[in-house]
């Protein structure tokens, strides 16, 4: 057997020399690599891992592009001409039986264009046989080809992207191929090779989250390999964290204690880990707790990023491992982690930070604002409630920033109704009439508030540019801003907020001019709706349920349901006609009060039409079960409809609204000033009260009508 093996090696050496001698006859590629064009059959065989077919293509001798010898179909051996007769020669497998799964070149027409296959041939992107096999994970093919040809230079050769076969295997995650290449070369230099992007094989395996390939590389590599950075300045550990591969991260930090955690923009692996699972954070923190105190180019620590994301478990993991100084780190804008959490509305994170470091609540940003200012500016009611309900934090409730603004100022300026209500829920602990450096109270800012614009410093400055900006902004104010302003005025007035001392004849009265424009634009459409309701109600009297008898009277006139049908149909008819008249008059005279009154009548007409329709159905039904179903549908449907509309149109919270309505009845000078400066707010609140009463009466009427039918 040994003698036979030696003969095979001699034959392989001869074949190899024949290959090199015939390279001049092989077509060369015009690329930068100057490699030989790879035979398509060789490429396919290598990509599919057919070792015997690859060896047959590489070892088969040719002459003038025609194969010498043929396959003996009986014995399965390669026969070549020798001294006028055929003998067994060094063909594919060197005398071994050729199996059927691959098609030997002799069974088909030879590739006349290509000529003889060569181990040095490359593909379009300069990939060798080793590149192709490594990318597909054919480690056995890699071993066999390498042991036959002993071409170590090809195993470390680079393609057009400067990738070695090891790069290809690592990128695809084939741990077996990675191990095979490392074992065959037994050189550390191949492990440190970098491609065009500056990536080592470890970078590629880590980026794609191939834990097994990473384990194979770090177990064979020198420790300093894990500290290598690519052209973007990113370490393999950072890439492994980004790939969400816990296995890859464990392999690097357990094998290489000095691995680099560096990422882009001065971030580290913990910056990336906070957006992954908590296990990843625990791994990195256990490996190097000091990473929690490192900041990126914007001054953001991993705790800043975790606080912005809002995952309490991640924040808790950092809090447990990080030193207290981590909570006091500020970014380039002067924001600490608790400011970031408050800006994003993550009240659980704020609670976690305060529980761990109580004095973190005192931190101020670059503008002198606490986390309560940050939450109020964004209108995050849960964070505000957390602050005002904590007795330990009572000192920051009325804290002023460098411009003299309290959290209440910012909530009003941002038109954050929910945040405002949360602040005022603190009761006497909140001072509603504190003036800022410009002499404005929160109530003064209500007219300039906007739900679309966050408050900036120049919003409160009474400069010419500020006046022009406010004028432009008021021109594009939407109806949403109108309802927000109404809510602010009603809520602040309910809690006794006042404006700064000023002459009353200098007040800019806010009447809701944008609402007047909206009324003028929509009056035509509402008039059409009112006319349609009147038409339906009028025609219903000629098509009563049950029809008319021979005497001209309604057949079902004795039924209670029929009587309710007549009543509600009459109500719908009358109120819709009145609504049309009021809309026409309001548009002609420009009276928005007429329009509001028309809305009330039109709403009553629509409710009356709905109830009349269901009363007609009940009148013609005989089975009581059907009546019960209709009764439930009508009552519950009207209840949901009325409740939804009441909630959507209420000017403030129920508590604030009730307090405002009762306080407006008292003869106090403050409420007179409110009515003088914000007449539209009071008018809207009174009309809303009428709307609520109307809906309650409609619901009660429907309930009585259907329950007695």
VENHUUR-V522352 format. One record per helix or strand. SS is the DSSP state (2 for helix, 1 for strand). FROM is the first residue (numbers start at 1). TO is the last residue. Records with the same first field share a line. If there is no record, write none. Layout:
SS=FROM-TO ; FROM-TO
This chain:
2=2-21 ; 23-25 ; 40-48 ; 51-59 ; 105-107 ; 129-136 ; 139-149 ; 152-155 ; 165-172 ; 175-185 ; 188-191 ; 201-207 ; 211-220 ; 223-227 ; 236-242 ; 246-255 ; 264-266 ; 269-273 ; 278-287 ; 289-293 ; 302-309 ; 312-321 ; 324-328 ; 337-344 ; 347-356 ; 358-362 ; 371-378 ; 381-388 ; 391-397 ; 407-413 ; 417-424 ; 427-429 ; 442-445 ; 457-459 ; 464-475 ; 479-494 ; 504-506 ; 513-540 ; 560-589 ; 592-620 ; 624-649 ; 654-664 ; 669-677 ; 679-707
1=28-28 ; 36-37 ; 62-63 ; 66-67 ; 70-71 ; 78-82 ; 85-88 ; 121-122 ; 229-229 ; 235-235 ; 262-262 ; 268-268 ; 295-295 ; 301-301 ; 548-548 ; 554-554
